[in-house]
Structures are given as C-alpha cells and as structure tokens.
Amino acid sequence: MQVTLNKVFPIDGSVNDAWALLNNIEQVASCMPGAAITETIDEHNFKGSVKVKIGPMNVAFNGTIEVQAINADEYQVHLIARGKDSKGSSSASMDLTARVRRGDSGASELTGDADVTVDGKLANFGGRMMTQVADQILDQFADNFRGKLAASASSEAPGQAATTESAAESQPAVQEINGLKFAWQALIGFIKSFFTRKA
C-alpha cells in the first residue's frame, strides 16, 4: 500500500540557517519522533532505527537511509529510507524530497513531498488511516525541526555564548512515536472529514 504526502510548514529563521540544519542528516533524523542514526556508512548512506509504541507494545524498525541527491542551489535534499520491524511482520519505505524556501509572505518554509509504502500488518490500517497517522508524525517532526533551529539561533546570538551542554538541553527531546495516540487522532480526523462531506 502506498500513500503520498505533500506538506508545507512555516518556520522561523532564514532560509540559509534552515538549510544548514536540513543538510545535516543526523540532525534531521533526530527530529523524527523515535528515530535515530545508529551507524554512518559513508556521507550518503546511514543505518538507523525507529521505535513505535502502540499501547503497551513496543515495535522497533531497523533500516537504511540513502541520500540520493543534495541540491544546494535549490536548498533541497532527496532521501530514500527503508526498514523492517524486528519480527519481520511489516516493512516500510519512504521516498522523500525536502527543501526550505522563502514563502509568499516572506517567511521561510519547510516543504516535504513523500511517497510512503508499507507492507505486512501495517498495510491493514488502510490508506486513509495511514495518511492521517503520517500527518501527525510529520507535524511533530516539523515542531522538533523548529525547536532545533531556534536553539541554534539562540546559541549563535551575540552575547549569548551558550555551552554545548546548555544548547543541547534547549533542543527538543527525542520521543517515541505513540501509535495509539496517532491512530486515535487519525480516527477523529476521519470522522470529522466524513461529516463535513455529508454536510
């Protein structure tokens, strides 16, 4: 099963500062709830993991991240991530193109265009539910990205020589993906959209 996502998030800070963060794969991965880079193979290939919590059950995905292209002129990166859960019951892949740009209002924006493919037990949720859940995850990713960008700007401000330790404390903590919470929010979103269409 495959779902397509197209998201735009307003962000504070300049395009150049946002690009410096987006171009750092390790930092970008740490913005994703529950995700972490576990091994750097080379500058374009990484191994990583994602932990998903669904009620009392924890599921761990292990996989790879491949940097397909980096376009500094367009402030754009193209990544492909693939992974399987530890029990082998589900697999997922994501083809993501992300970039920062100057929006129509003059503010900076983070955009993401992704094709997400899931197989196995995860596919049983259905396309609509998976889209709703993915939206929630990307919203949290954007919040973490904004937090890291703000922390970076604060540490570089004149007269604020923050130590590495204090800067790290100001960054958002990595959180596991709470699948039960996202699934509930997705269900509420589906019900609202259903009655909106009926009206």
Buried (B, 14 or more C-beta within 10 A) or exposed (E): BEBEBEBEBEBEBBBEBBBBBBBEBEBBBBBBBBBEBEEEEEEBEBBBBBBBBBEEEEBBBEBBBEBEEBEEEEBBBBBBBBBBBEEEEBBBBBBBBBBBBEEEEEEBBBBBBBBBBBBBEBBEBEEBBBBBBBBBBBBBBBEBBBBBBBBBBEBEEEEEEBEEEEBEEBBBEBEBBBBBBBBEBBEEBBEEEEEEEEE
